């Protein structure tokens, strides 16, 4: 019963926060990536989520963007025409273009990953809550560190 009440209040708080952040209008997110290993190669995949229940699911994102790293001169990416709201970003440099993070035998990532807000997690993956941010103005600048 206590879990039900906690879940109910978490859902209410999330909905209220989401609704307060929503205004009529749209904006853009200007992402600067730091820590990209050189020479830059592979495909940068940017997953933009607007739903905590879909977080981390590579098929339930709000929008997905792909950039060929060898064809772009810098590490800045623009996500345009986004309705104001609450989002979280997961980025992946996909070296073999399979859409997944590949791991070695000891469980370390072979490909670089980054999240909005650059949460520090040692034994778990960041949650939507760790990575969420509000887009409430015409332009939002983010710096995401690729690890």
Secondary structure, 3 states (H helix, E strand, C coil): CHHHHHHHHHHHHHHHHHHHHCCCCEEEEEEEEECCCCCCCCEEEEEEECCHHHCCCCCCCCEEEEEEHHHCCCCEEEEEEEECEEEEEEEEEECCCCCCCCECCCCCECCCEEEHHHCCCCCCCCCHHHHCEEECCCEEEEEEECC
